[in-house]
Amino acid sequence: MATDVHTPRLRLERRLAAALGIAVSAALVETFGSWWSGSLALLSDAGHVGTDAVALGLSLAAIRIAGRPHTPQMSFGYHRIEVLAAFVNAVLLAVIASSLAFAVYGRVAHPQAVQGETMFAVGLAGLAANLTIVSLLGRSARKNINIRGAFLHAYGDTLGSVGVVAGAALIAFTHFVFVDTVIAVFIVVLIAASTARLLRDSARIILEGTPENLRPEEVAEAIRSVPGVRGVHDLHVWTVTSDLVVLTGHLSVAGNATVQEAARIVEAVQERLRDRFHITHSTLQVDNLQDEIIAPGDVTRMNRP
């Protein structure tokens, strides 16, 4: 049984390790190719692939750390280390994008010759490497924000590699070297877009915001619709890490409800939260009220400072 539980994680670690090896190799090849051909686009792509390697290394470390058992001091375990890794990846992307933007500015001021044939061959190798990484991480990226950070690196870099190959072919035939700078700008824009998206998602989790796909009003209304619930208040929903959403709140029930009836109501609410919203961890306190009923629509307003 223990083997079955850990098999998906082991498979994910192996895919990450394979992707890491590919990214490191591709970054080294493109860096050498940039020096040999004089291509700024290749250097930009090498920088992006280099961040891929760092992102993959962080993701792999986070996966292993997150697998550690819970302790009294770490009641949720180390799951949130994955979110922290995603945030670090976003900051790293921002630094790389800024550095490349300065390099592009320098190239515009001082153009230089580019060997289109060498740029094409190296760019093609980089494209193959990025496509392999994307195929390794694509499925897991849909469920895990940590893997999504590494995947976004690789996905953006794949688009950048397409631009490098296309630009190299154009330079080889037309000798219009300014295309190299245009492709470098394109890659910087891709990195910036990935940075903004990943920074937004990871910061939302770190700040314990309500998951983007959930509306507090809908959750409150679903709870209110459970037989026996008279109202709900002090409702809080947040994400600990990917696929682990937590909810706390107070349920208002009839004043004459027994302890057994209240327990059945709580179980029914928790079952509805699991089935409808995939909230698997909920803590609910029962309040017995006679007259005061708090409407679900007031939840958002009541939680505002």
Secondary structure, 3 states (H helix, E strand, C coil): CHHHHHHHHHHHHHHHHHHHHHHHHHHHHHHHHHHHHCCHHHHHHHHHHHHHHHHHHHHHHHHHHHCCCCCCCCCCCCCCHHHHHHHHHHHHHHHHHHHHHHHHHHHHHCCCCCCHHHHHHHHHHHHHHHHHHHHHHHHHHCCCHHHHHHHHHHHHHHHHHHHHHHHHHHHHHHCCCHHHHHHHHHHHHHHHHHHHHHHHHHHHHHCCCCCCCCCHHHHHHHHHCCCCCCEEEEEEEEEEECCEEEEEEEEEEECCCCHHHHHHHHHHHHHHHHHHHCCCEEEEEEEEECCCCCCHHHHHHHHCC
